[in-house]
Amino acid sequence: MNGNKVATTSLVIIVVFLFGLLLKVAKPVFFPFFLAVLLYFLMSPVLDFLTRHKVPKAASILFLVIGTFFLFYLLGSLFYSSGKSFASELPNYGQRLESIINSVQMKMPQLKWEDIDWTKQLDLGKVGGFVLSSLGPFFSFIANLFLIFIFLIFILSGRGRVKNKINNYLSKGKAERAIDIIGNIDSQIQRYLAIKTLVSFFTGIFAGIVLLLWGLEFAIVFAFLTFILNYIPNIGSFIATVFPVAIAIFQYDTIWPAVWILVILTTIHQLMGNIVEPRLMGHGLGLSPLVILFSLFFWGWLWGIPGMILAVPMTAMVKIVCSNVPELGIVAALMSK
């Protein structure tokens, strides 16, 4: 008996390792596919609404895909152009940082500042180059939207056919049970992704309004980053707050605007993440912090920052599936808080 358990555990570890290796090697195909699946669940309610109102399914799919494609393309182009401007301005921030350090050195001569060459330790020009190089993969991702929407068209086209296939191949009782399970999974994933996206969107909007009111440079870039990074729990909100606060320190002559921006952005993230989202989402989908951490590490190792952004939504989808399949109920329980 013990030998069988060891063999089963070893087999599971090997399968997980091979699956992770496959995902890492085949990222150019699997990442667009997983993103297409997430978009499918977000767009399914709209597709159902259009088809209920006698709009032909083919026309509905074409309308949704073209509209989403142009939205992604416009947002990506805006982010890319704004990111280039931000990277080009970083050397100027480096000069401001150097002047601040020199001012502090003059006011505190008793400290041995000569032991550290600040300008060599922190070269914001090099940071700007890194930002530009980081924008390249993002822009290539926007350029490869065609592959994502090819997947999306096929997935949307198959919506509604699963029920007929199940009725044809299973007995009536088993077919009804399977259809109920699939329906529950579909509706719960739709609800989760819709709420998460809505909360992230309004978090980005509120953050953008605050930054625009303060006159912060590149406020639109930071608002877009806030929306994207809100899919990463805790770490994402921290990063989305640190960047605008750091720019505010360099931009203004006094530190108080940076302090107020820090306080207001932190308050927005706390309210949206700890009050609004749990009230909308309910407490049934709570993921274990350990599971979230492992998921971030795993998908971050596989696909980098894009993987970390998709990590929690994909993990939540796995938990929803497991919670609706009795045989996998133990897995859902282990993934819960």
Contacts in CASP RR format, 6 or more apart in sequence:
PFRMAT RR
TARGET T0000
AUTHOR 0000-0000-0000
METHOD contacts of the structure
MODEL  1
MNGNKVATTSLVIIVVFLFGLLLKVAKPVFFPFFLAVLLYFLMSPVLDFL
TRHKVPKAASILFLVIGTFFLFYLLGSLFYSSGKSFASELPNYGQRLESI
INSVQMKMPQLKWEDIDWTKQLDLGKVGGFVLSSLGPFFSFIANLFLIFI
FLIFILSGRGRVKNKINNYLSKGKAERAIDIIGNIDSQIQRYLAIKTLVS
FFTGIFAGIVLLLWGLEFAIVFAFLTFILNYIPNIGSFIATVFPVAIAIF
QYDTIWPAVWILVILTTIHQLMGNIVEPRLMGHGLGLSPLVILFSLFFWG
WLWGIPGMILAVPMTAMVKIVCSNVPELGIVAALMSK
20 302 0 8 1.000
23 30 0 8 1.000
23 302 0 8 1.000
23 303 0 8 1.000
24 301 0 8 1.000
24 302 0 8 1.000
24 303 0 8 1.000
27 302 0 8 1.000
27 303 0 8 1.000
29 147 0 8 1.000
31 303 0 8 1.000
31 306 0 8 1.000
31 307 0 8 1.000
31 310 0 8 1.000
32 144 0 8 1.000
32 147 0 8 1.000
32 148 0 8 1.000
32 151 0 8 1.000
33 151 0 8 1.000
34 310 0 8 1.000
34 314 0 8 1.000
35 148 0 8 1.000
35 310 0 8 1.000
36 148 0 8 1.000
36 149 0 8 1.000
36 151 0 8 1.000
36 152 0 8 1.000
36 155 0 8 1.000
37 151 0 8 1.000
37 155 0 8 1.000
38 193 0 8 1.000
38 310 0 8 1.000
38 313 0 8 1.000
38 314 0 8 1.000
39 68 0 8 1.000
39 148 0 8 1.000
39 152 0 8 1.000
40 152 0 8 1.000
40 155 0 8 1.000
40 156 0 8 1.000
40 159 0 8 1.000
41 186 0 8 1.000
41 189 0 8 1.000
41 190 0 8 1.000
41 193 0 8 1.000
42 190 0 8 1.000
42 193 0 8 1.000
42 194 0 8 1.000
42 197 0 8 1.000
43 64 0 8 1.000
43 68 0 8 1.000
43 152 0 8 1.000
43 156 0 8 1.000
44 156 0 8 1.000
44 159 0 8 1.000
44 186 0 8 1.000
44 190 0 8 1.000
45 190 0 8 1.000
45 194 0 8 1.000
46 60 0 8 1.000
46 64 0 8 1.000
47 57 0 8 1.000
47 60 0 8 1.000
47 61 0 8 1.000
47 64 0 8 1.000
47 156 0 8 1.000
47 159 0 8 1.000
50 60 0 8 1.000
50 63 0 8 1.000
50 64 0 8 1.000
51 57 0 8 1.000
51 60 0 8 1.000
57 157 0 8 1.000
61 153 0 8 1.000
61 156 0 8 1.000
61 157 0 8 1.000
64 156 0 8 1.000
65 149 0 8 1.000
65 152 0 8 1.000
65 153 0 8 1.000
65 156 0 8 1.000
68 149 0 8 1.000
68 152 0 8 1.000
69 145 0 8 1.000
69 149 0 8 1.000
72 142 0 8 1.000
72 145 0 8 1.000
73 142 0 8 1.000
73 145 0 8 1.000
75 224 0 8 1.000
76 138 0 8 1.000
76 139 0 8 1.000
76 142 0 8 1.000
77 142 0 8 1.000
78 220 0 8 1.000
78 224 0 8 1.000
79 138 0 8 1.000
79 221 0 8 1.000
79 224 0 8 1.000
80 135 0 8 1.000
80 136 0 8 1.000
80 138 0 8 1.000
80 139 0 8 1.000
80 142 0 8 1.000
82 218 0 8 1.000
82 220 0 8 1.000
82 221 0 8 1.000
82 224 0 8 1.000
83 131 0 8 1.000
83 135 0 8 1.000
83 218 0 8 1.000
83 221 0 8 1.000
84 132 0 8 1.000
84 135 0 8 1.000
85 218 0 8 1.000
86 131 0 8 1.000
86 218 0 8 1.000
86 221 0 8 1.000
87 128 0 8 1.000
87 129 0 8 1.000
87 131 0 8 1.000
87 132 0 8 1.000
87 135 0 8 1.000
88 128 0 8 1.000
89 217 0 8 1.000
89 218 0 8 1.000
90 124 0 8 1.000
90 125 0 8 1.000
90 127 0 8 1.000
90 128 0 8 1.000
90 129 0 8 1.000
90 131 0 8 1.000
91 124 0 8 1.000
91 125 0 8 1.000
91 128 0 8 1.000
93 124 0 8 1.000
93 247 0 8 1.000
93 250 0 8 1.000
94 122 0 8 1.000
94 124 0 8 1.000
94 125 0 8 1.000
94 250 0 8 1.000
96 250 0 8 1.000
97 118 0 8 1.000
97 122 0 8 1.000
97 124 0 8 1.000
97 250 0 8 1.000
98 118 0 8 1.000
98 119 0 8 1.000
100 250 0 8 1.000
101 118 0 8 1.000
105 111 0 8 1.000
105 113 0 8 1.000
141 306 0 8 1.000
162 182 0 8 1.000
163 179 0 8 1.000
163 182 0 8 1.000
166 175 0 8 1.000
166 178 0 8 1.000
166 179 0 8 1.000
166 182 0 8 1.000
167 175 0 8 1.000
167 179 0 8 1.000
170 178 0 8 1.000
181 324 0 8 1.000
181 325 0 8 1.000
184 324 0 8 1.000
185 320 0 8 1.000
185 321 0 8 1.000
185 324 0 8 1.000
188 285 0 8 1.000
188 320 0 8 1.000
188 324 0 8 1.000
189 316 0 8 1.000
189 317 0 8 1.000
189 320 0 8 1.000
192 281 0 8 1.000
192 285 0 8 1.000
192 313 0 8 1.000
192 316 0 8 1.000
192 317 0 8 1.000
192 320 0 8 1.000
193 313 0 8 1.000
195 277 0 8 1.000
195 280 0 8 1.000
195 281 0 8 1.000
196 231 0 8 1.000
196 277 0 8 1.000
196 281 0 8 1.000
196 313 0 8 1.000
198 280 0 8 1.000
199 230 0 8 1.000
199 272 0 8 1.000
199 273 0 8 1.000
199 276 0 8 1.000
199 277 0 8 1.000
199 280 0 8 1.000
200 226 0 8 1.000
200 227 0 8 1.000
200 228 0 8 1.000
200 230 0 8 1.000
200 231 0 8 1.000
201 227 0 8 1.000
202 272 0 8 1.000
203 226 0 8 1.000
203 227 0 8 1.000
203 230 0 8 1.000
203 268 0 8 1.000
203 269 0 8 1.000
203 272 0 8 1.000
203 273 0 8 1.000
204 223 0 8 1.000
204 224 0 8 1.000
204 226 0 8 1.000
204 227 0 8 1.000
204 230 0 8 1.000
205 223 0 8 1.000
206 268 0 8 1.000
206 272 0 8 1.000
207 222 0 8 1.000
207 223 0 8 1.000
207 226 0 8 1.000
207 240 0 8 1.000
207 244 0 8 1.000
207 265 0 8 1.000
207 268 0 8 1.000
208 219 0 8 1.000
208 220 0 8 1.000
208 222 0 8 1.000
208 223 0 8 1.000
208 226 0 8 1.000
210 261 0 8 1.000
210 264 0 8 1.000
210 265 0 8 1.000
210 268 0 8 1.000
211 219 0 8 1.000
211 222 0 8 1.000
211 223 0 8 1.000
211 244 0 8 1.000
211 261 0 8 1.000
212 219 0 8 1.000
214 248 0 8 1.000
214 257 0 8 1.000
214 260 0 8 1.000
214 261 0 8 1.000
216 222 0 8 1.000
216 244 0 8 1.000
216 247 0 8 1.000
216 248 0 8 1.000
216 251 0 8 1.000
216 261 0 8 1.000
217 247 0 8 1.000
217 251 0 8 1.000
218 247 0 8 1.000
219 244 0 8 1.000
222 240 0 8 1.000
222 243 0 8 1.000
222 244 0 8 1.000
222 247 0 8 1.000
225 239 0 8 1.000
225 240 0 8 1.000
225 243 0 8 1.000
226 237 0 8 1.000
226 240 0 8 1.000
228 309 0 8 1.000
229 235 0 8 1.000
229 236 0 8 1.000
229 237 0 8 1.000
229 239 0 8 1.000
229 240 0 8 1.000
229 309 0 8 1.000
230 236 0 8 1.000
230 237 0 8 1.000
230 240 0 8 1.000
230 272 0 8 1.000
231 309 0 8 1.000
231 310 0 8 1.000
231 312 0 8 1.000
231 313 0 8 1.000
232 239 0 8 1.000
232 296 0 8 1.000
232 308 0 8 1.000
232 309 0 8 1.000
232 311 0 8 1.000
232 312 0 8 1.000
233 292 0 8 1.000
233 312 0 8 1.000
235 296 0 8 1.000
235 308 0 8 1.000
237 269 0 8 1.000
237 273 0 8 1.000
240 265 0 8 1.000
240 269 0 8 1.000
241 262 0 8 1.000
241 265 0 8 1.000
241 266 0 8 1.000
241 269 0 8 1.000
244 261 0 8 1.000
244 265 0 8 1.000
245 258 0 8 1.000
245 261 0 8 1.000
245 262 0 8 1.000
245 265 0 8 1.000
246 258 0 8 1.000
248 257 0 8 1.000
248 258 0 8 1.000
248 261 0 8 1.000
249 255 0 8 1.000
249 258 0 8 1.000
251 257 0 8 1.000
252 258 0 8 1.000
284 336 0 8 1.000
285 316 0 8 1.000
285 319 0 8 1.000
285 320 0 8 1.000
286 336 0 8 1.000
286 337 0 8 1.000
287 312 0 8 1.000
287 315 0 8 1.000
287 316 0 8 1.000
287 319 0 8 1.000
287 335 0 8 1.000
287 336 0 8 1.000
287 337 0 8 1.000
288 334 0 8 1.000
288 335 0 8 1.000
288 336 0 8 1.000
288 337 0 8 1.000
289 337 0 8 1.000
291 315 0 8 1.000
291 334 0 8 1.000
291 335 0 8 1.000
292 311 0 8 1.000
292 312 0 8 1.000
292 315 0 8 1.000
295 311 0 8 1.000
295 312 0 8 1.000
295 314 0 8 1.000
295 315 0 8 1.000
296 308 0 8 1.000
296 311 0 8 1.000
296 312 0 8 1.000
298 311 0 8 1.000
299 307 0 8 1.000
299 308 0 8 1.000
299 310 0 8 1.000
299 311 0 8 1.000
299 314 0 8 1.000
300 307 0 8 1.000
300 308 0 8 1.000
300 311 0 8 1.000
303 310 0 8 1.000
315 335 0 8 1.000
318 335 0 8 1.000
319 332 0 8 1.000
319 335 0 8 1.000
319 336 0 8 1.000
321 328 0 8 1.000
322 328 0 8 1.000
322 329 0 8 1.000
322 331 0 8 1.000
322 332 0 8 1.000
322 335 0 8 1.000
323 329 0 8 1.000
323 332 0 8 1.000
END
